[in-house]
Amino acid sequence: MKSLKRAPVGSRRVVAAVLAATAALGGGAATAVAAPADSSHGVRTDAVAALPGTDHDDNDDALIKNAEVDIKQAAETAEKSVAGTVTAADLDGSPDKPVWKVDVTDSRGTEHGVTVDAADGKVTATRTDKDQGPDDRSADAALAKSARTDLAEAVDAALAEVDGTATSADLGNDDHGTTPAWHIDITNPKDKNKDHEVTVDATTGKVTATRVDEDSDHDSND
């Protein structure tokens, strides 16, 4: 599934590092001071903004159609498999064998990748990120702890704003790079020319931005 953003882990850690530093300095509002240079999110607009073209094709619709397990169920299953907090989930795989790739951060900040079969909801693989250093683990733990709104709540808020199916969720920075936020990708197969990204504040649980791709490269049989 081609996500509208799927921010890299390094980008997600920018806010996490600031949160960790703020806590170490003795409290105060856990807010950052600047947007990361590699942030994949542009400046927020209150109106719906256009995104660059997204490679959204019929295979994406097939993934959605064949996924019996939704993103919230996949996240719940992953958390039962690995104790921690889900920080990302993405619908992936092939049209005839869709899977959810779920990231879980444990209490020490170690990231675990859990693959959940989107057809039967069973865990098919788990892995641990071996490349994390102490600073990365500290930052990831801070980010996971800062999210008062979990994935399920963020997805519900996004779907209340935009009709469709949530195909990806990622906990990272907001569009200003200041506070933790969920970025939810939503696809509606009935509306073949539009994909959406909804930003949900991970502290308040409120939708803060919605973007739509009017010109996604989506093959249609209509």
C-alpha positions as CSV (number, residue, x, y, z in Angstrom):
1,M,0.0,0.0,0.0
2,K,1.5,3.3,-1.0
3,S,1.1,5.6,1.9
4,L,0.7,9.4,1.5
5,K,3.5,9.9,4.0
6,R,4.9,7.0,6.1
7,A,7.5,9.2,7.8
8,P,10.8,7.6,8.4
9,V,11.6,6.6,12.0
10,G,14.4,9.3,12.1
11,S,11.8,12.0,11.4
12,R,9.5,10.7,14.1
13,R,12.3,10.9,16.6
14,V,12.7,14.7,16.2
15,V,9.8,15.4,18.5
16,A,10.6,12.4,20.7
17,A,14.1,13.8,21.3
18,V,12.7,17.2,22.3
19,L,10.2,15.6,24.6
20,A,13.0,13.6,26.3
21,A,15.2,16.7,26.6
22,T,12.3,18.6,28.1
23,A,11.7,15.9,30.7
24,A,15.4,15.8,31.5
25,L,15.5,19.6,32.1
26,G,12.7,19.3,34.7
27,G,9.3,19.6,33.1
28,G,7.5,22.4,31.4
29,A,5.4,22.1,28.3
30,A,6.6,19.3,26.1
31,T,6.8,21.2,22.9
32,A,9.6,21.5,20.3
33,V,11.0,24.7,18.8
34,A,11.4,24.0,15.1
35,A,10.3,21.7,12.4
36,P,12.7,19.0,11.3
37,A,14.5,19.6,8.1
38,D,13.6,16.2,6.8
39,S,9.9,16.3,7.8
40,S,7.7,14.9,5.1
41,H,4.8,17.1,6.2
42,G,4.3,20.5,4.9
43,V,3.0,23.6,6.6
44,R,-0.5,23.0,7.9
45,T,-3.4,24.8,6.2
46,D,-6.8,25.1,7.8
47,A,-8.4,24.5,4.4
48,V,-7.9,21.2,2.5
49,A,-4.6,21.4,0.6
50,A,-3.5,19.5,-2.5
51,L,-0.8,16.9,-2.2
52,P,1.7,15.8,-4.9
53,G,0.6,12.9,-7.0
54,T,0.3,9.6,-5.2
55,D,0.9,6.3,-6.8
56,H,-2.5,4.9,-6.0
57,D,-3.6,2.1,-8.3
58,D,-6.0,-0.8,-8.5
59,N,-3.6,-3.0,-6.4
60,D,-4.3,-0.7,-3.5
61,D,-8.0,-1.3,-3.8
62,A,-7.4,-5.1,-3.9
63,L,-5.4,-4.9,-0.7
64,I,-8.3,-3.1,1.0
65,K,-10.9,-5.5,-0.4
66,N,-9.0,-8.6,0.7
67,A,-8.1,-7.3,4.2
68,E,-10.6,-8.8,6.6
69,V,-8.7,-7.4,9.6
70,D,-8.7,-3.6,9.9
71,I,-5.9,-1.4,11.2
72,K,-7.3,-1.2,14.8
73,Q,-7.6,-5.0,15.1
74,A,-4.1,-5.4,13.7
75,A,-2.7,-2.9,16.2
76,E,-4.5,-4.7,19.1
77,T,-3.1,-8.0,18.0
78,A,0.4,-6.6,17.7
79,E,0.3,-5.2,21.2
80,K,-0.8,-8.6,22.6
81,S,2.2,-10.2,20.8
82,V,4.7,-7.6,22.0
83,A,4.1,-5.5,25.1
84,G,4.4,-1.8,24.3
85,T,2.8,1.0,22.4
86,V,1.9,0.9,18.7
87,T,3.5,3.8,16.9
88,A,2.8,2.9,13.3
89,A,0.8,0.5,11.1
90,D,0.7,0.1,7.4
91,L,-1.3,-2.1,5.0
92,D,1.2,-3.9,2.8
93,G,1.8,-7.2,1.0
94,S,0.3,-8.4,-2.3
95,P,-3.3,-8.2,-3.4
96,D,-3.9,-11.9,-2.7
97,K,-2.0,-11.8,0.6
98,P,-2.3,-8.4,2.4
99,V,-0.6,-8.0,5.7
100,W,-0.3,-5.3,8.3
101,K,3.2,-4.1,9.2
102,V,2.9,-2.8,12.8
103,D,5.6,-1.0,14.8
104,V,5.5,-1.5,18.6
105,T,7.8,0.5,21.0
106,D,8.3,-1.2,24.3
107,S,8.9,0.5,27.7
108,R,12.6,0.7,27.1
109,G,12.2,2.4,23.7
110,T,13.1,-0.7,21.6
111,E,11.2,-0.9,18.4
112,H,9.6,-4.2,17.3
113,G,8.1,-4.9,13.9
114,V,5.1,-7.2,13.9
115,T,3.5,-8.6,10.8
116,V,-0.2,-9.4,11.1
117,D,-2.0,-11.4,8.4
118,A,-4.8,-9.1,7.2
119,A,-6.9,-12.1,6.2
120,D,-7.0,-14.1,9.5
121,G,-5.5,-11.6,12.0
122,K,-2.7,-14.0,13.0
123,V,0.9,-12.8,13.7
124,T,3.2,-14.2,11.1
125,A,6.5,-12.6,12.0
126,T,8.2,-10.4,14.6
127,R,11.5,-8.6,14.5
128,T,13.5,-6.3,16.8
129,D,15.3,-3.2,15.5
130,K,19.0,-4.0,16.1
131,D,20.2,-0.6,14.9
132,Q,18.9,1.5,17.7
133,G,21.4,3.3,19.9
134,P,20.7,4.5,23.4
135,D,19.6,7.9,22.2
136,D,17.2,6.4,19.7
137,R,15.6,4.2,22.3
138,S,15.3,7.1,24.7
139,A,13.7,9.3,22.1
140,D,11.3,6.5,20.9
141,A,10.2,5.8,24.5
142,A,9.5,9.5,25.0
143,L,7.4,9.7,21.9
144,A,5.4,6.6,22.7
145,K,4.8,7.9,26.2
146,S,3.8,11.3,25.0
147,A,0.8,10.0,23.0
148,R,-2.2,10.3,25.2
149,T,-4.3,9.4,22.1
150,D,-3.6,5.8,20.9
151,L,-3.9,4.5,17.4
152,A,-7.5,3.3,17.7
153,E,-8.7,6.7,19.0
154,A,-6.8,8.5,16.3
155,V,-8.2,6.4,13.6
156,D,-11.7,6.9,14.9
157,A,-11.2,10.6,14.9
158,A,-9.8,10.6,11.3
159,L,-12.7,8.4,10.0
160,A,-15.2,10.7,11.6
161,E,-13.7,13.4,9.5
162,V,-13.1,11.5,6.2
163,D,-15.1,8.5,5.1
164,G,-13.2,5.4,3.9
165,T,-10.7,2.8,5.1
166,A,-7.6,3.7,7.2
167,T,-4.6,2.1,5.5
168,S,-1.8,3.6,7.4
169,A,-1.1,5.4,10.7
170,D,2.1,6.9,12.0
171,L,3.0,8.6,15.2
172,G,5.4,11.5,14.6
173,N,5.5,15.3,14.6
174,D,2.8,17.7,13.6
175,D,3.1,19.9,10.6
176,H,5.0,22.6,12.6
177,G,7.3,20.0,14.1
178,T,6.2,21.0,17.6
179,T,4.0,18.4,19.1
180,P,3.3,14.6,18.6
181,A,0.6,13.8,16.1
182,W,-0.9,10.9,14.3
183,H,-0.9,10.9,10.5
184,I,-3.7,8.7,9.2
185,D,-4.0,7.7,5.5
186,I,-7.5,7.0,4.4
187,T,-8.6,5.6,1.0
188,N,-12.2,5.3,-0.3
189,P,-12.3,2.8,-3.2
190,K,-15.6,4.3,-4.2
191,D,-13.8,7.6,-4.8
192,K,-11.0,6.4,-7.0
193,N,-9.3,9.7,-7.6
194,K,-8.8,10.8,-4.0
195,D,-6.6,9.8,-1.2
196,H,-6.6,11.6,2.2
197,E,-4.2,12.2,5.0
198,V,-5.7,13.3,8.3
199,T,-3.5,14.7,11.1
200,V,-4.7,14.0,14.7
201,D,-3.1,15.7,17.7
202,A,-1.8,12.9,19.8
203,T,-2.4,14.9,23.0
204,T,-5.9,16.2,22.5
205,G,-7.2,13.6,20.0
206,K,-8.6,16.3,17.7
207,V,-8.2,16.5,14.0
208,T,-5.9,19.4,13.1
209,A,-5.5,19.1,9.3
210,T,-6.9,17.2,6.4
211,R,-5.3,17.0,3.0
212,V,-6.6,15.4,-0.2
213,D,-4.8,14.3,-3.4
214,E,-7.0,15.3,-6.3
215,D,-4.8,13.9,-9.0
216,S,-3.5,10.6,-7.7
217,D,-2.3,8.2,-10.5
218,H,-5.1,5.7,-10.0
219,D,-6.1,3.5,-12.8
220,S,-9.9,3.2,-13.1
221,N,-12.1,0.9,-15.1
222,D,-14.9,3.4,-15.0
